[in-house]
């Protein structure tokens, strides 16, 4: 999808974070098509706002409770955190998290559910 993103949305290959989160959030063909229809011809700032709005909508409308997060955490910390924050996380970002208690992570996150992971790291 990266070539299609770069071509249709005229996103710079240097916009690694934006490309990464688009690939993470827009996995279904219909969602990708809607992204292209809604954002083709828009500036990077507008595309970024669209993607962030989509992320916020996903977080606001999901049913993901503490017990689900704890179960996911026990299976795989990275995928549990990606599901909680609705953003892709690399090893460099994950290494900054010094907390190992999934219940504490979920409680803090639930006070600011739309927070991005790196901002979350700064407050814990």
The first five atom37 places (N, CA, C, CB, O) and aatype in JSON, in Angstrom:
{
  "aatype": [20, 20, 20, 20, 20, 20, 20, 20, 20, 20, 20, 20, 20, 20, 20, 20, 20, 20, 20, 20, 20, 20, 20, 20, 20, 20, 20, 20, 20, 20, 20, 20, 20, 20, 20, 20, 20, 20, 20, 20, 20, 20, 20, 20, 20, 20, 20, 20, 20, 20, 20, 20, 20, 20, 20, 20, 20, 20, 20, 20, 20, 20, 20, 20, 20, 20, 20, 20, 20, 20, 20, 20, 20, 20, 20, 20, 20, 20, 20, 20, 20, 20, 20, 20, 20, 20, 20, 20, 20, 20, 20, 20, 20, 20, 20, 20, 20, 20, 20, 20, 20, 20, 20, 20, 20, 20, 20, 20, 20, 20, 20, 20, 20, 20, 20, 20, 20, 20, 20, 20, 20, 20, 20, 20],
  "atom_mask": [
    [1, 1, 1, 1, 1],
    [1, 1, 1, 1, 1],
    [1, 1, 1, 1, 1],
    [1, 1, 1, 1, 1],
    [1, 1, 1, 1, 1],
    [1, 1, 1, 1, 1],
    [1, 1, 1, 1, 1],
    [1, 1, 1, 1, 1],
    [1, 1, 1, 1, 1],
    [1, 1, 1, 1, 1],
    [1, 1, 1, 1, 1],
    [1, 1, 1, 1, 1],
    [1, 1, 1, 1, 1],
    [1, 1, 1, 1, 1],
    [1, 1, 1, 1, 1],
    [1, 1, 1, 1, 1],
    [1, 1, 1, 1, 1],
    [1, 1, 1, 1, 1],
    [1, 1, 1, 1, 1],
    [1, 1, 1, 1, 1],
    [1, 1, 1, 1, 1],
    [1, 1, 1, 1, 1],
    [1, 1, 1, 1, 1],
    [1, 1, 1, 1, 1],
    [1, 1, 1, 1, 1],
    [1, 1, 1, 1, 1],
    [1, 1, 1, 1, 1],
    [1, 1, 1, 1, 1],
    [1, 1, 1, 1, 1],
    [1, 1, 1, 1, 1],
    [1, 1, 1, 1, 1],
    [1, 1, 1, 1, 1],
    [1, 1, 1, 1, 1],
    [1, 1, 1, 1, 1],
    [1, 1, 1, 1, 1],
    [1, 1, 1, 1, 1],
    [1, 1, 1, 1, 1],
    [1, 1, 1, 1, 1],
    [1, 1, 1, 1, 1],
    [1, 1, 1, 1, 1],
    [1, 1, 1, 1, 1],
    [1, 1, 1, 1, 1],
    [1, 1, 1, 1, 1],
    [1, 1, 1, 1, 1],
    [1, 1, 1, 1, 1],
    [1, 1, 1, 1, 1],
    [1, 1, 1, 1, 1],
    [1, 1, 1, 1, 1],
    [1, 1, 1, 1, 1],
    [1, 1, 1, 1, 1],
    [1, 1, 1, 1, 1],
    [1, 1, 1, 1, 1],
    [1, 1, 1, 1, 1],
    [1, 1, 1, 1, 1],
    [1, 1, 1, 1, 1],
    [1, 1, 1, 1, 1],
    [1, 1, 1, 1, 1],
    [1, 1, 1, 1, 1],
    [1, 1, 1, 1, 1],
    [1, 1, 1, 1, 1],
    [1, 1, 1, 1, 1],
    [1, 1, 1, 1, 1],
    [1, 1, 1, 1, 1],
    [1, 1, 1, 1, 1],
    [1, 1, 1, 1, 1],
    [1, 1, 1, 1, 1],
    [1, 1, 1, 1, 1],
    [1, 1, 1, 1, 1],
    [1, 1, 1, 1, 1],
    [1, 1, 1, 1, 1],
    [1, 1, 1, 1, 1],
    [1, 1, 1, 1, 1],
    [1, 1, 1, 1, 1],
    [1, 1, 1, 1, 1],
    [1, 1, 1, 1, 1],
    [1, 1, 1, 1, 1],
    [1, 1, 1, 1, 1],
    [1, 1, 1, 1, 1],
    [1, 1, 1, 1, 1],
    [1, 1, 1, 1, 1],
    [1, 1, 1, 1, 1],
    [1, 1, 1, 1, 1],
    [1, 1, 1, 1, 1],
    [1, 1, 1, 1, 1],
    [1, 1, 1, 1, 1],
    [1, 1, 1, 1, 1],
    [1, 1, 1, 1, 1],
    [1, 1, 1, 1, 1],
    [1, 1, 1, 1, 1],
    [1, 1, 1, 1, 1],
    [1, 1, 1, 1, 1],
    [1, 1, 1, 1, 1],
    [1, 1, 1, 1, 1],
    [1, 1, 1, 1, 1],
    [1, 1, 1, 1, 1],
    [1, 1, 1, 1, 1],
    [1, 1, 1, 1, 1],
    [1, 1, 1, 1, 1],
    [1, 1, 1, 1, 1],
    [1, 1, 1, 1, 1],
    [1, 1, 1, 1, 1],
    [1, 1, 1, 1, 1],
    [1, 1, 1, 1, 1],
    [1, 1, 1, 1, 1],
    [1, 1, 1, 1, 1],
    [1, 1, 1, 1, 1],
    [1, 1, 1, 1, 1],
    [1, 1, 1, 1, 1],
    [1, 1, 1, 1, 1],
    [1, 1, 1, 1, 1],
    [1, 1, 1, 1, 1],
    [1, 1, 1, 1, 1],
    [1, 1, 1, 1, 1],
    [1, 1, 1, 1, 1],
    [1, 1, 1, 1, 1],
    [1, 1, 1, 1, 1],
    [1, 1, 1, 1, 1],
    [1, 1, 1, 1, 1],
    [1, 1, 1, 1, 1],
    [1, 1, 1, 1, 1],
    [1, 1, 1, 1, 1],
    [1, 1, 1, 1, 1],
    [1, 1, 1, 1, 1],
    [1, 1, 1, 1, 1]
  ],
  "atom_positions": [
    [[0.82, -1.2, 0.0], [0.0, 0.0, 0.0], [0.87, 1.26, 0.0], [-0.93, 0.0, 1.21], [0.37, 2.33, -0.34]],
    [[2.13, 1.16, 0.36], [2.95, 2.37, 0.44], [3.07, 3.11, -0.88], [4.32, 2.02, 0.94], [2.97, 4.33, -0.91]],
    [[3.28, 2.38, -1.98], [3.38, 3.04, -3.28], [2.08, 3.76, -3.63], [3.73, 2.03, -4.38], [2.09, 4.88, -4.14]],
    [[0.97, 3.1, -3.34], [-0.33, 3.69, -3.61], [-0.55, 4.94, -2.75], [-1.46, 2.66, -3.36], [-1.09, 5.94, -3.22]],
    [[-0.12, 4.86, -1.49], [-0.22, 6.02, -0.59], [0.58, 7.19, -1.13], [0.27, 5.67, 0.83], [0.08, 8.32, -1.23]],
    [[1.82, 6.91, -1.48], [2.7, 7.97, -1.94], [2.17, 8.61, -3.22], [4.12, 7.43, -2.18], [2.26, 9.82, -3.41]],
    [[1.61, 7.78, -4.09], [1.1, 8.28, -5.37], [-0.23, 9.01, -5.23], [0.94, 7.13, -6.35], [-0.36, 10.17, -5.63]],
    [[-1.22, 8.33, -4.66], [-2.57, 8.91, -4.6], [-2.67, 10.1, -3.65], [-3.58, 7.86, -4.17], [-3.35, 11.08, -3.94]],
    [[-1.98, 10.0, -2.52], [-2.09, 11.07, -1.52], [-0.91, 12.02, -1.56], [-2.21, 10.47, -0.14], [-0.86, 13.0, -0.81]],
    [[0.05, 11.73, -2.43], [1.25, 12.57, -2.56], [1.93, 12.79, -1.22], [0.88, 13.9, -3.18], [2.31, 13.91, -0.87]],
    [[2.08, 11.7, -0.49], [2.77, 11.74, 0.8], [4.26, 11.52, 0.55], [2.2, 10.67, 1.79], [4.65, 10.65, -0.23]],
    [[5.07, 12.3, 1.2], [6.51, 12.16, 1.08], [6.97, 10.86, 1.73], [7.23, 13.38, 1.73], [6.45, 10.49, 2.79]],
    [[7.91, 10.16, 1.13], [8.45, 8.95, 1.75], [9.1, 9.23, 3.11], [9.48, 8.29, 0.83], [9.27, 8.33, 3.92]],
    [[9.44, 10.48, 3.35], [10.03, 10.86, 4.63], [9.0, 10.91, 5.77], [10.72, 12.22, 4.51], [9.37, 10.96, 6.94]],
    [[7.72, 10.9, 5.43], [6.65, 10.95, 6.44], [6.4, 9.55, 6.99], [5.33, 11.54, 5.82], [5.3, 9.0, 6.88]],
    [[7.43, 8.99, 7.59], [7.42, 7.6, 8.05], [6.32, 7.35, 9.09], [8.78, 7.24, 8.65], [5.62, 6.34, 9.0]],
    [[6.17, 8.23, 10.04], [5.15, 8.06, 11.08], [3.75, 8.05, 10.49], [5.27, 9.18, 12.13], [2.93, 7.2, 10.84]],
    [[3.48, 8.98, 9.6], [2.16, 9.06, 8.97], [1.88, 7.81, 8.14], [2.06, 10.32, 8.09], [0.79, 7.24, 8.23]],
    [[2.83, 7.39, 7.36], [2.67, 6.17, 6.54], [2.45, 4.96, 7.44], [3.91, 5.95, 5.64], [1.61, 4.11, 7.14]],
    [[3.19, 4.9, 8.51], [3.09, 3.77, 9.44], [1.71, 3.69, 10.09], [4.16, 3.88, 10.52], [1.11, 2.62, 10.16]],
    [[1.2, 4.82, 10.56], [-0.11, 4.79, 11.23], [-1.24, 4.57, 10.21], [-0.34, 6.12, 12.0], [-2.24, 3.94, 10.54]],
    [[-1.08, 5.06, 9.0], [-2.09, 4.78, 7.97], [-2.13, 3.28, 7.7], [-1.78, 5.56, 6.65], [-3.21, 2.68, 7.64]],
    [[-0.97, 2.67, 7.53], [-0.92, 1.23, 7.29], [-1.5, 0.43, 8.46], [0.52, 0.79, 7.02], [-2.07, -0.64, 8.27]],
    [[-1.34, 0.96, 9.65], [-1.86, 0.3, 10.85], [-3.38, 0.41, 10.95], [-1.21, 0.9, 12.1], [-4.06, -0.58, 11.23]],
    [[-3.91, 1.6, 10.71], [-5.34, 1.85, 10.91], [-6.22, 1.41, 9.75], [-5.56, 3.3, 11.17], [-7.34, 0.95, 9.95]],
    [[-5.71, 1.54, 8.55], [-6.52, 1.3, 7.36], [-6.15, -0.04, 6.73], [-6.35, 2.45, 6.34], [-5.45, -0.09, 5.71]],
    [[-6.6, -1.11, 7.34], [-6.23, -2.45, 6.88], [-7.25, -3.04, 5.91], [-6.06, -3.37, 8.07], [-6.91, -3.89, 5.09]],
    [[-8.48, -2.61, 6.01], [-9.53, -3.14, 5.13], [-9.57, -2.35, 3.81], [-10.91, -3.08, 5.84], [-9.34, -1.14, 3.79]],
    [[-9.86, -3.05, 2.73], [-9.9, -2.41, 1.41], [-10.88, -1.25, 1.37], [-10.26, -3.44, 0.34], [-10.59, -0.21, 0.78]],
    [[-12.04, -1.41, 1.99], [-13.05, -0.33, 2.0], [-12.54, 0.9, 2.75], [-14.35, -0.83, 2.64], [-12.79, 2.03, 2.34]],
    [[-11.84, 0.66, 3.86], [-11.29, 1.77, 4.63], [-10.21, 2.52, 3.84], [-10.71, 1.27, 5.97], [-10.15, 3.75, 3.87]],
    [[-9.37, 1.77, 3.15], [-8.33, 2.39, 2.31], [-8.96, 3.21, 1.2], [-7.39, 1.31, 1.72], [-8.53, 4.33, 0.91]],
    [[-9.99, 2.65, 0.59], [-10.66, 3.36, -0.5], [-11.28, 4.66, 0.0], [-11.74, 2.46, -1.13], [-11.19, 5.69, -0.67]],
    [[-11.91, 4.62, 1.17], [-12.51, 5.82, 1.76], [-11.42, 6.86, 2.06], [-13.29, 5.47, 3.06], [-11.6, 8.05, 1.82]],
    [[-10.28, 6.39, 2.6], [-9.15, 7.28, 2.86], [-8.73, 7.98, 1.57], [-7.95, 6.5, 3.46], [-8.56, 9.2, 1.55]],
    [[-8.57, 7.21, 0.5], [-8.15, 7.8, -0.76], [-9.2, 8.79, -1.29], [-7.89, 6.71, -1.8], [-8.85, 9.87, -1.76]],
    [[-10.46, 8.42, -1.2], [-11.53, 9.31, -1.69], [-11.59, 10.6, -0.88], [-12.88, 8.59, -1.63], [-11.76, 11.68, -1.44]],
    [[-11.45, 10.48, 0.44], [-11.57, 11.65, 1.31], [-10.32, 12.53, 1.33], [-11.88, 11.2, 2.71], [-10.42, 13.73, 1.61]],
    [[-9.16, 11.95, 1.02], [-7.92, 12.7, 1.21], [-7.13, 13.0, -0.06], [-7.04, 11.95, 2.13], [-6.17, 13.78, -0.02]],
    [[-7.52, 12.41, -1.17], [-6.79, 12.67, -2.42], [-6.85, 14.16, -2.74], [-7.38, 11.83, -3.59], [-7.91, 14.77, -2.74]],
    [[-5.68, 14.73, -3.02], [-5.59, 16.14, -3.34], [-5.46, 17.05, -2.12], [-6.78, 16.55, -4.12], [-5.31, 18.26, -2.27]],
    [[-5.51, 16.48, -0.93], [-5.4, 17.28, 0.31], [-3.93, 17.45, 0.69], [-6.19, 16.61, 1.47], [-3.07, 16.68, 0.27]],
    [[-3.68, 18.47, 1.49], [-2.33, 18.7, 2.0], [-2.03, 17.74, 3.14], [-2.17, 20.17, 2.47], [-2.94, 17.17, 3.74]],
    [[-0.76, 17.56, 3.43], [-0.31, 16.64, 4.47], [-0.96, 16.91, 5.82], [1.18, 16.73, 4.62], [-1.31, 15.98, 6.54]],
    [[-1.11, 18.17, 6.15], [-1.72, 18.54, 7.43], [-3.15, 18.03, 7.53], [-1.7, 20.06, 7.61], [-3.57, 17.53, 8.57]],
    [[-3.9, 18.16, 6.43], [-5.29, 17.7, 6.4], [-5.38, 16.17, 6.46], [-6.0, 18.21, 5.13], [-6.26, 15.62, 7.12]],
    [[-4.46, 15.5, 5.79], [-4.42, 14.04, 5.83], [-4.1, 13.58, 7.25], [-3.37, 13.48, 4.84], [-4.69, 12.62, 7.76]],
    [[-3.17, 14.27, 7.88], [-2.81, 13.94, 9.26], [-4.0, 14.1, 10.19], [-1.65, 14.83, 9.72], [-4.24, 13.25, 11.05]],
    [[-4.75, 15.18, 10.03], [-5.95, 15.39, 10.85], [-6.98, 14.29, 10.61], [-6.57, 16.77, 10.55], [-7.6, 13.81, 11.55]],
    [[-7.17, 13.91, 9.38], [-8.11, 12.84, 9.01], [-7.71, 11.53, 9.69], [-8.16, 12.65, 7.47], [-8.55, 10.84, 10.28]],
    [[-6.44, 11.2, 9.61], [-5.94, 9.96, 10.22], [-6.11, 10.01, 11.74], [-4.44, 9.74, 9.86], [-6.54, 9.03, 12.34]],
    [[-5.77, 11.13, 12.35], [-5.93, 11.26, 13.8], [-7.39, 11.19, 14.22], [-5.32, 12.56, 14.29], [-7.71, 10.62, 15.26]],
    [[-8.27, 11.78, 13.42], [-9.7, 11.71, 13.71], [-10.19, 10.26, 13.62], [-10.5, 12.61, 12.73], [-11.0, 9.82, 14.44]],
    [[-9.72, 9.53, 12.63], [-10.08, 8.12, 12.49], [-9.61, 7.33, 13.69], [-9.48, 7.53, 11.19], [-10.35, 6.5, 14.23]],
    [[-8.38, 7.58, 14.13], [-7.83, 6.9, 15.32], [-8.68, 7.19, 16.54], [-6.37, 7.34, 15.57], [-9.01, 6.27, 17.3]],
    [[-9.03, 8.44, 16.74], [-9.87, 8.83, 17.88], [-11.24, 8.14, 17.82], [-10.05, 10.37, 17.92], [-11.75, 7.68, 18.84]],
    [[-11.81, 8.07, 16.63], [-13.12, 7.4, 16.47], [-13.02, 5.92, 16.83], [-13.63, 7.56, 15.03], [-13.9, 5.39, 17.5]],
    [[-11.97, 5.27, 16.39], [-11.77, 3.85, 16.71], [-11.69, 3.67, 18.23], [-10.49, 3.3, 16.03], [-12.34, 2.79, 18.79]],
    [[-10.9, 4.51, 18.87], [-10.74, 4.41, 20.33], [-12.07, 4.7, 21.03], [-9.65, 5.4, 20.82], [-12.43, 3.99, 21.97]],
    [[-12.78, 5.71, 20.59], [-14.04, 6.09, 21.24], [-15.14, 5.05, 21.09], [-14.52, 7.4, 20.69], [-16.01, 4.93, 21.95]],
    [[-15.11, 4.3, 20.01], [-16.21, 3.38, 19.71], [-15.9, 1.92, 19.99], [-16.6, 3.53, 18.28], [-16.72, 1.05, 19.69]],
    [[-14.77, 1.64, 20.55], [-14.43, 0.24, 20.77], [-14.86, -0.23, 22.16], [-12.94, 0.02, 20.59], [-15.09, 0.56, 23.07]],
    [[-14.94, -1.52, 22.28], [-15.22, -2.15, 23.56], [-13.96, -2.92, 23.95], [-16.49, -3.1, 23.5], [-13.77, -4.06, 23.52]],
    [[-13.12, -2.31, 24.75], [-11.85, -2.91, 25.15], [-11.66, -2.57, 26.62], [-10.64, -2.39, 24.27], [-11.33, -1.44, 26.98]],
    [[-11.88, -3.56, 27.48], [-11.8, -3.28, 28.91], [-10.48, -3.78, 29.49], [-12.98, -3.94, 29.64], [-9.64, -4.35, 28.79]],
    [[-10.32, -3.54, 30.77], [-9.07, -3.87, 31.44], [-8.76, -5.37, 31.35], [-9.13, -3.43, 32.89], [-7.61, -5.75, 31.11]],
    [[-9.75, -6.19, 31.54], [-9.51, -7.64, 31.5], [-9.04, -8.09, 30.12], [-10.79, -8.4, 31.89], [-8.16, -8.94, 30.0]],
    [[-9.64, -7.53, 29.08], [-9.19, -7.85, 27.72], [-7.74, -7.4, 27.51], [-10.11, -7.17, 26.67], [-6.93, -8.13, 26.93]],
    [[-7.42, -6.21, 27.99], [-6.06, -5.7, 27.85], [-5.07, -6.59, 28.61], [-5.97, -4.25, 28.36], [-4.01, -6.92, 28.09]],
    [[-5.42, -6.98, 29.83], [-4.53, -7.84, 30.63], [-4.31, -9.18, 29.91], [-5.12, -8.08, 32.05], [-3.18, -9.67, 29.87]],
    [[-5.35, -9.75, 29.37], [-5.21, -11.02, 28.61], [-4.29, -10.82, 27.41], [-6.59, -11.54, 28.14], [-3.4, -11.63, 27.16]],
    [[-4.52, -9.75, 26.68], [-3.68, -9.46, 25.51], [-2.23, -9.23, 25.94], [-4.21, -8.23, 24.75], [-1.29, -9.68, 25.27]],
    [[-2.05, -8.52, 27.05], [-0.72, -8.23, 27.58], [0.03, -9.52, 27.9], [-0.82, -7.34, 28.85], [1.22, -9.65, 27.61]],
    [[-0.66, -10.46, 28.49], [-0.03, -11.74, 28.85], [0.42, -12.5, 27.61], [-1.01, -12.59, 29.66], [1.4, -13.25, 27.66]],
    [[-0.27, -12.32, 26.5], [0.11, -12.99, 25.26], [1.24, -12.27, 24.53], [-1.1, -13.1, 24.35], [2.17, -12.9, 24.04]],
    [[1.14, -10.94, 24.47], [2.12, -10.16, 23.71], [2.0, -8.69, 24.09], [1.91, -10.34, 22.17], [1.01, -8.03, 23.76]],
    [[3.0, -8.19, 24.8], [2.97, -6.79, 25.26], [2.79, -5.8, 24.11], [4.27, -6.47, 26.02], [1.96, -4.89, 24.18]],
    [[3.57, -5.98, 23.05], [3.54, -5.04, 21.94], [2.15, -4.95, 21.31], [4.57, -5.43, 20.88], [1.62, -3.86, 21.14]],
    [[1.57, -6.09, 20.96], [0.26, -6.03, 20.29], [-0.82, -5.51, 21.23], [-0.13, -7.41, 19.76], [-1.76, -4.85, 20.79]],
    [[-0.7, -5.81, 22.53], [-1.66, -5.27, 23.5], [-1.58, -3.75, 23.55], [-1.41, -5.87, 24.9], [-2.61, -3.06, 23.58]],
    [[-0.37, -3.22, 23.57], [-0.2, -1.77, 23.61], [-0.65, -1.12, 22.3], [1.27, -1.4, 23.89], [-1.24, -0.05, 22.31]],
    [[-0.37, -1.77, 21.18], [-0.82, -1.23, 19.9], [-2.34, -1.19, 19.84], [-0.26, -2.07, 18.73], [-2.93, -0.24, 19.32]],
    [[-2.97, -2.21, 20.35], [-4.44, -2.24, 20.37], [-4.99, -1.15, 21.29], [-4.95, -3.63, 20.8], [-5.99, -0.51, 20.97]],
    [[-4.34, -0.96, 22.44], [-4.79, 0.05, 23.39], [-4.63, 1.46, 22.82], [-4.02, -0.08, 24.71], [-5.56, 2.27, 22.89]],
    [[-3.47, 1.74, 22.26], [-3.17, 3.09, 21.77], [-3.59, 3.33, 20.32], [-1.7, 3.36, 21.91], [-3.6, 4.46, 19.85]],
    [[-3.93, 2.24, 19.61], [-4.3, 2.33, 18.2], [-3.23, 3.05, 17.38], [-5.64, 3.04, 18.04], [-3.5, 3.99, 16.64]],
    [[-2.0, 2.57, 17.56], [-0.89, 3.06, 16.75], [0.21, 2.0, 16.74], [-0.35, 4.41, 17.29], [0.35, 1.25, 17.7]],
    [[0.98, 1.95, 15.65], [2.06, 0.97, 15.59], [3.2, 1.39, 16.51], [2.56, 0.81, 14.15], [3.52, 2.58, 16.62]],
    [[3.82, 0.43, 17.16], [4.92, 0.72, 18.07], [6.14, -0.08, 17.66], [4.53, 0.41, 19.54], [6.06, -1.29, 17.43]],
    [[7.27, 0.59, 17.58], [8.51, -0.11, 17.26], [9.28, -0.39, 18.55], [9.37, 0.72, 16.27], [8.89, 0.06, 19.63]],
    [[10.36, -1.14, 18.43], [11.12, -1.53, 19.61], [11.7, -0.33, 20.36], [12.24, -2.46, 19.21], [11.79, -0.34, 21.58]],
    [[12.09, 0.7, 19.63], [12.64, 1.9, 20.27], [11.6, 2.56, 21.18], [13.14, 2.9, 19.21], [11.91, 2.97, 22.3]],
    [[10.37, 2.66, 20.7], [9.3, 3.23, 21.52], [8.98, 2.33, 22.7], [8.04, 3.47, 20.67], [8.85, 2.8, 23.83]],
    [[8.87, 1.04, 22.44], [8.52, 0.09, 23.51], [9.56, 0.09, 24.61], [8.38, -1.31, 22.94], [9.22, -0.09, 25.78]],
    [[10.82, 0.28, 24.27], [11.89, 0.24, 25.27], [11.78, 1.38, 26.28], [13.24, 0.28, 24.59], [12.37, 1.31, 27.36]],
    [[11.05, 2.41, 25.94], [10.89, 3.56, 26.84], [9.86, 3.31, 27.95], [10.49, 4.79, 26.04], [9.83, 4.02, 28.95]],
    [[9.02, 2.31, 27.75], [8.01, 1.99, 28.76], [8.67, 1.18, 29.88], [6.82, 1.19, 28.13], [9.15, 0.07, 29.65]],
    [[8.68, 1.74, 31.07], [9.35, 1.09, 32.2], [8.36, 0.42, 33.15], [10.18, 2.11, 32.97], [8.76, -0.15, 34.16]],
    [[7.09, 0.49, 32.83], [6.04, -0.09, 33.67], [5.7, -1.48, 33.15], [4.77, 0.82, 33.71], [5.56, -1.68, 31.95]],
    [[5.58, -2.42, 34.07], [5.25, -3.8, 33.68], [3.86, -4.23, 34.17], [6.3, -4.75, 34.23], [3.46, -5.37, 33.95]],
    [[3.14, -3.34, 34.81], [1.83, -3.67, 35.36], [0.73, -3.27, 34.37], [1.62, -2.98, 36.72], [0.44, -2.09, 34.23]],
    [[0.13, -4.25, 33.69], [-0.87, -3.9, 32.68], [-2.1, -3.19, 33.25], [-1.31, -5.15, 31.96], [-2.71, -2.37, 32.57]],
    [[-2.45, -3.5, 34.48], [-3.61, -2.83, 35.1], [-3.32, -1.34, 35.32], [-3.97, -3.51, 36.44], [-4.18, -0.5, 35.09]],
    [[-2.12, -1.05, 35.77], [-1.73, 0.34, 35.97], [-1.71, 1.09, 34.63], [-0.35, 0.43, 36.67], [-2.2, 2.21, 34.53]],
    [[-1.14, 0.45, 33.61], [-1.09, 1.07, 32.27], [-2.51, 1.37, 31.8], [-0.37, 0.13, 31.26], [-2.78, 2.47, 31.31]],
    [[-3.39, 0.41, 31.94], [-4.78, 0.61, 31.46], [-5.47, 1.72, 32.25], [-5.58, -0.7, 31.59], [-6.16, 2.55, 31.66]],
    [[-5.29, 1.73, 33.57], [-5.93, 2.78, 34.39], [-5.48, 4.17, 33.97], [-5.61, 2.56, 35.87], [-6.3, 5.07, 33.8]],
    [[-4.18, 4.34, 33.81], [-3.66, 5.65, 33.42], [-4.15, 6.0, 32.02], [-2.11, 5.67, 33.47], [-4.58, 7.13, 31.77]],
    [[-4.1, 5.05, 31.12], [-4.56, 5.29, 29.75], [-6.05, 5.67, 29.72], [-4.32, 4.05, 28.88], [-6.45, 6.52, 28.94]],
    [[-6.84, 5.04, 30.56], [-8.29, 5.3, 30.53], [-8.63, 6.72, 30.97], [-9.01, 4.3, 31.42], [-9.73, 7.2, 30.68]],
    [[-7.72, 7.4, 31.66], [-7.98, 8.8, 32.02], [-7.79, 9.73, 30.83], [-7.05, 9.23, 33.17], [-8.35, 10.83, 30.8]],
    [[-7.0, 9.29, 29.84], [-6.76, 10.07, 28.62], [-6.69, 9.09, 27.44], [-5.43, 10.92, 28.73], [-5.61, 8.86, 26.9]],
    [[-7.81, 8.52, 27.05], [-7.79, 7.42, 26.08], [-7.27, 7.77, 24.68], [-9.15, 6.89, 25.95], [-6.89, 6.87, 23.94]],
    [[-7.24, 9.04, 24.32], [-6.79, 9.41, 22.98], [-5.31, 9.79, 22.95], [-7.61, 10.56, 22.46], [-4.79, 10.18, 21.91]],
    [[-4.65, 9.68, 24.07], [-3.25, 10.06, 24.16], [-2.39, 9.17, 23.27], [-2.77, 10.0, 25.61], [-2.65, 7.97, 23.15]],
    [[-1.37, 9.74, 22.67], [-0.42, 8.96, 21.88], [0.59, 8.31, 22.83], [0.31, 9.87, 20.82], [0.82, 8.78, 23.94]],
    [[1.17, 7.22, 22.37], [2.05, 6.42, 23.22], [3.22, 7.22, 23.79], [2.57, 5.23, 22.44], [3.49, 7.15, 24.99]],
    [[3.9, 7.97, 22.96], [5.08, 8.71, 23.45], [4.68, 9.81, 24.45], [5.85, 9.33, 22.27], [5.46, 10.12, 25.35]],
    [[3.52, 10.38, 24.31], [3.04, 11.35, 25.29], [2.72, 10.63, 26.6], [1.77, 12.1, 24.76], [3.01, 11.13, 27.69]],
    [[2.13, 9.45, 26.49], [1.84, 8.6, 27.65], [3.11, 8.3, 28.43], [1.16, 7.29, 27.21], [3.12, 8.37, 29.66]],
    [[4.17, 7.97, 27.72], [5.46, 7.67, 28.36], [5.94, 8.86, 29.19], [6.53, 7.29, 27.29], [6.53, 8.68, 30.25]],
    [[5.68, 10.05, 28.71], [6.13, 11.25, 29.42], [5.38, 11.47, 30.72], [5.98, 12.45, 28.54], [5.9, 12.13, 31.62]],
    [[4.14, 10.94, 30.85], [3.37, 11.22, 32.06], [3.43, 10.08, 33.08], [1.94, 11.49, 31.71], [3.0, 10.25, 34.22]],
    [[3.97, 8.92, 32.69], [4.05, 7.81, 33.66], [5.43, 7.68, 34.23], [3.65, 6.51, 33.02], [5.68, 6.8, 35.06]]
  ]
}
